[in-house]
Amino acid sequence: MLTLETKLLIEQAWEDRSLLDRHETQEAIFSVIAALDKGQIRTAEPISDPKAAQNQTWQVNDWVKKAVILYFPLRKMETQEVGIYEYHDKIPLKSNYAGLGVRVVPPAVARYGAFIEKGVVLMPSYVNIGAYIGSGTMVDTWATVGSCAQIGQNVHLSGGVGIGGVLEPVQAAPVIVEDGAFIGSRCILVEGVRIGKEAVLGANVVITGSSKVIDVTGTEPIVHQGYVPPRSVVIPGSYTKKFPAGEYQVPCALIIGRRKESTDLKTSLNQALRENDVVV
């Protein structure tokens, strides 16, 4: 059971790594990773905030991220055999998927310390330690969910999607994809990007923490940075930027419409884009 003493032990070990030799410190770190694996705690979590968009913001639990980082030096390299597959790593693999109610298609891999809720489907993909994936979510073929990334319920991460991970700096926000979002093939989301509920991203959208996300649905553009509002329909775009050597096109993301209230939450990406007059 996690206590204030657990957090204190981790904070002390973060400042003084010699404390990692102590049994009580090791037990505190192991208990945090076990709690992450079960979804009892998270590296980041939604909290109510009347001043924030949708009355919700996200809180980074940096002490939990510290425990993940401190877990690595406590682990030794070991060989793990899973049927015909062999791995050589410090972090164990998740197990007991049948008991968890999770479908896992070979050779999908998830590390111990990642929480995967009942009803998730993992096609051949990868989920790193500290990540959180909500029920009903599909992680499609060759998609990757980086360390500490937060993926909501009923999300579709299409083939080849890259969700970046973050451990350090510990105060940095992870990538967050909220409930019901549809992330198209080969999208890349990194550096603490937040995708609002039920948003739809077309194929090849790349958003970093500094990327411009430009709403072009009105008479004047509205610029967001590293954030996609709920129910937005987004495609890749570019804008002109002046450099000493001349003017060049810089990538951005364009909000070209809104997902209709009448649209079924499981409507395909193609249908959502067609509704906004985008040829697919």
Secondary structure, 3 states (H helix, E strand, C coil): CCCHHHHHHHHHHHHCHHHHHCHHHHHHHHHHHHHHHHCCCCCEEEEECCCCHHHEEEEECHHHHHHHHHHHHHCCCEEEEECCEEEEECCCECCCHHHHCCEECCCCEEECCCEECCCCEECCCEECCCCEECCCCEECCCCEECCCCEECCCCEECCCCEECCCCCCCCCCCCEECCCCEECCCCEECCCCEECCCCEECCCCEECCCCEEEECCCCCCEEEECEECCCEEEEEEEEEEEECCEEEEEEEEEEEEECCCCCCCCCCHHHHHHCCCCCC
